[in-house]
Amino acid sequence: MKKLLGALCACAIPGLAMGQSSLGTAPADTNSYVQLYGLLDIGMSYTTRAQSGANSGQVLAVTSSVLQPNRWGLRGSEDLGGGLRAIFTLESGFFLENGAASQGLAFSRNATVGLAGNWGEVRLGRQFDFMYDLGFYSGIVNVSGGMAGSAHTYGVDNRLDGVKVNNSIRYLGHFGGFNIGAMYALGGVPGQPTAKDAQSFSLGYTNTKFSVDAVYTNDHNPEFSPLLSPWLAHASGVKSAGVGAYFNVDEKTRLFALYTYSRAESLANKSNLYTAGASYLITPALSVGADYTLVYTRDSANNKGRLQEGDVGLDYSLSKRTDVYTGFTYQRVTGANTIAFAFPATNTASSGNTQGVFRIGMRHRF
């Protein structure tokens, strides 16, 4: 028994050390590994003009996934020789305030296996479409590499939270600064080859000075939350396209911009979103960012609406893995848009056409 326990410990300890290495990056001294990783984000939010049933007014709540969605996962790679690797990722989302799993799935965010080499990588399973990647150019996301925007990154307008696509095959390659991506999801409906299928494509270029990405997605089985995207949740299909870019003015200052277009096929709802902003590194540990977003919408009855939103945030790094932050969002909607929803993490829409949210929180990566 002692020999058995000793053998188990000898195997477990190196694996644990490997899983805790370098902030979610693979160990550099081996080509084969299995890694445990995750992100924890929670804080307090103060929301104005909140409405919930017959109750309305200000609300103070503990909310998680403010900067980034909480998640934990396993990922790994096996060296197959000749530059070929087997790769996998299993990633689950959850709510830190109550421990509940998101979407009721064991691995709600990612469940893939595939092959990778100098030619790129191919993954099969459940994974995000390429609209998710444009989120990097939205909101005050450039503050400390992960401060998200607010309702406009989740709602009817631009799909920047992406869609987790089941039964999908996804290719991504990087070639001298260029990145090329393509995804196809099989619908799996007998006698209807194109039912519930999806296509997504990405083309971009990145160097030390700037980055730009263009994305197109056609999804016939969108997995939208009715809370965050009420009209998209009832659409038979959604077509989206977008272009995002950032420019590094110097080592401390970054400018970014984004345009997206979305159309819900069965409902004929449309939206055009424009975002512009900047981030600035005050000290190596302290960063600030701000943005302005304008969204024009049109519903199936040809009613027009407009959404305006401003975000500002401040982030302070306590270490390479832990930071604290604060931010403020103000949103105003007019026309066909009658209800503001400045911060979906509170799950509380406004009782009118304006809403403000102040938040403070902490994030830890492992």
N, C-alpha and C positions, 0 to 999 in steps of 0.2 A: 504493500500500500504506500509506504514512504517513497519507494522508487517511482510509483505511478504519479503521486502528487508532485514530486520533483520534476518529472518530465513535463507535466501539464504546466507548471509554473515557468519552466524554461521556454515553452512555446508561447505562453500568454504574454509575458513581460516584453519581449521584443515587439510583438504585434501591437501592444498598447503604446509603446514608445513611438512606433511608426505612425499610429493613428493620431497622436497628439503633436506631430511635427508641423512646423512652419505655416501656421495660419491657413490651412486648407490647400496647400500646394503639395504635390507629390514629392517624396524624398528624392534628392538629386543623386544619391549614391547607389540606387538600384533601379532596375527596369521593371521589376515585378513588385507589386505591393497591394495591400488592402488597407483602406484608410477610413476612420470614423471622423466626421466633421459636422459642424452645425453653426447656427447663429441664433442668439437670444436677444430679443428687442422688446422692451416694455417701458411704460411711463405713465404719466398722468395727462389728461387733456381737459381743457375748460372750453365748452362750446356754448355759443350764444344762440338764442331763438330756436331751441330744440323742440321738436314735436314728437310725442309718442302717444298715440291714442288720444285720450281726452286731456292728457297732461302736456303742458308746454312751459317753456322758460329756459333758464340757464341750467347746464348740467356739468358736473364734475365726475370724471370716471377714470378708472385704471384701464388702459388700452395697450395692447401689444401690436407688434408688426407695424410700428409707426414709420421707421426709416426703411426697413426691409422686412419681408415676411419671415416669421420664425420657421426654422426648419432643422432637421437633423438627417444625416444620410451616411451611406457607405458608398465608396467608389474604389475601383481597383483597376489594375493593369497587369497583364501577363505577357512577358516577352516570348514570342513564338519563333524568333529568329528571322534573319534576313530583313530586319527593319519592320516586321509585322508584329502588332500587339493585339491581344484581346482586351476589351475594355468593358466596364459596366458602371452604372450609377443607379442607386436606389435612394430616393429622397422623399421624406414625408414632411408635410406642413402641419402646424398645430397652433393653438392659442395658449399663450403662456399664462394668461390671467386665470384660466380654469382648466388647462390641461387637455382640452378637447382636440381631437384630430380634425383637420380641415377636410371638408367634403366627405367625411366618413370612410376614407380609403386608407389602406395600410401605407401606400406610397403615392400620395396625391399629387406630388409635384413632378416626380420623375421615376421612371422604371424602365431602364434600357440596357441592352447589351449589344456589342458590335465589334468591329475591327478598325484598326487605325494604322497608318503608316505615313511615309513622306508625301503620299498623294492626298492625305486628308483622313477623314473618319466617316464611317457609316454606322448609325445606331438604329435599332429597331425597338419599338415599344411605345410607352406613353411619354411624351415630351412636349416642350413648348414650341409653338410656331415662331417664326422669325420676327413677328411684331413685338414680341417680348424684348428683343434686343434694342429696339428704338427707345425703350424706357430710359436708357443711359443718357439720352439727349433731352430729357424732359424734366420739368420741375427743378428743384434745387438738388437734383441727383448728383451733381458734381461736387457737392460739399462732402469731403471726406469719403468720396467714392461710394456713396450709397444713400443720400438723403432723398427720399422720394417726394414727388409732388403730392397733390391732394386729389380731390374728386375727379379732376380732369384726366388723371392717369388710370381711372377705373371705370368711368361712366360711359355714357352713350357716345362719346365723341371720338375717341382715338384708339381704343383697344390696347393701350400700352401695358396693361397687365398681361397681355398675351392670352393665348388659349392653350390649355393642356390637351394635346391631341392623342387619342387612343389609336392603336393599330397602325402606327406610322413608321415610315422609313425616312431617315433624315441624313443628308450628306452635308458636310462642312469641310472646306479646304482653305488653307492659308498659303499664299504664294507671293513672296517678295513684297509684302505690305497689302496685297489684295486678299479679300476673303470672298468666297463664293459658297452659297448655300442653296439647297433645294430639299423640299419635303413633300412626300405624298402619303396620304392616309387612305387605306382601303376601307370602304364603307362596310363591307361584310353583310349586305342585305341580299338575300337570294333573289335572282331575277332582276336586280336593279344595281348594276355595277357602279353607277355614279351617285347613288343615294348615300348620304352621310359620309361622303369622302371629303378630303381637304387637300389643297395645294398651297405651298408657301415657298417664296423665293427671296434670296438676299444677295446683294452685291455691294461691296464696300472697299474702302482703302484707308489705311492708317499709317502715319509716320509720327515722328517726334513733335511735329508742329500742328498737325490737324488730323481730323478723322471725319469720314462721311460714310453713311450707309443708306441704301435704298431698299425698300421691302414691299412685296406684294403678297397678299394672302386671300384665298377664296375658300371659305369654310362652309360646308353644307350641314354641319352638325355642331354648331358653336356651343361650347360649354361655358356659358356666361352665368354669373350669379344673378338671380332675379332682383336681389337687393342692390347690387352695384350697377347693373346694366338692365333696368327694367324692360325697356323696349327691345333690346337686342336678345333678351332671354326668350322672347316669343318669335323670333325670326327663324325662317326655314334655312336661311343662309346669310352670310355677311361677307362682303368684299371690302378689303381695306388696302390702302397703299400709303406709304410715308417716306419721307426723307429727313434724316437728322444729321447734324454736323456740329463739331466744336473746333475752336481755334485757340491755341495757346499763345497769348500775347507775349508772355514771358514766363519765368519759372513759377510765378505766383498767381497770375491772372489767366482765367479761361473764359471765353465767350462761347455760347452755344445757342442753337436754334433748331426748330423742329416744325415740320408740316405733316399733317396726316389727313386722309380722307376715308370715310367709312360709309357704307350703304347697306342697309338691311333689305335683302331682296324681297321678301314676301310683304313687307310693310312699307317699302319705298321711303323709309326714313334715311336722311342723309346728314352728314356733319363735316365741317372743315375746321381744322384746328391749327392755330399758329401760336408758337411759344418762343420766347427769347429771354435770355438771362445771362448771368455772369457769376463766377465764384472767385474768391480772393483768399490767398493763404496769408493770414496776418502774421503768424509765427509758424514754426514747423509743427506745432501741436494744435493751433487754433485757426479755423477757417470759417468764412462767412459766404453766403450765397443768396441770390434773389432772382425772381423771374416774374414775367407777366404772361398770361395766357388769354387768348381770345378765341372763342368757339362760335361758329355760326351753324345753326341746325335748321332742318326743315322736315316736318312730319308728313305722313301720308295724305293729310288734308291740305297740304301746301302751306301750313302755318309756319311762320319763321320765328326763330328764337335766337337769343344771344347770351353767351356766358362769358363773364370777365372774372379773372382771378389773379390775385397777387400772393406770392409766397416769399418769406424771408426766413433764413435759418442760420444758426450758429452751432458749430460742432467743436468739441475739445477732446483730443485724444489723451487718455490717461496712460495708455501703452499701445503697442502695436495691435493688440487684440480687443481693447476696451475703450469706449468713448462715451461721453455724455453730450447731450444736445438739447437745444430748445428751438422752437419755431413758431411762426404765426402765419395763418392763412385767412384771407378774406375773399369771399365770393359773392357776386351779384349776377342774377339772371333776369332777363326781360323777355317779353314776347311770349311765344309758345312755352318757353321754359318758365314755369311759375314758382317752382320750389327749389331753393338752393340746397346743396348738399356738399359742404366744404370739406368734410373729412369722414369718409365712409368707415374708418376704423372705429368710430364711435357708434355706428349703426343708427344714427339719429339725424334725420333730415331736419331742415329748418321749418319753422312755422310760417315763413314768408319767403321773399325773393332775395334775401341777403343772409349771410351767416359768417361768423368769425370763429376761429379755433386757435387757442394757444396751447402748446404742448411742451412738455419737458420729459426727458427720458434717458435711458441708458441702453447701450448695445454691447454685446460680448460675442466674439467669434472663437470657435475652437476647432 
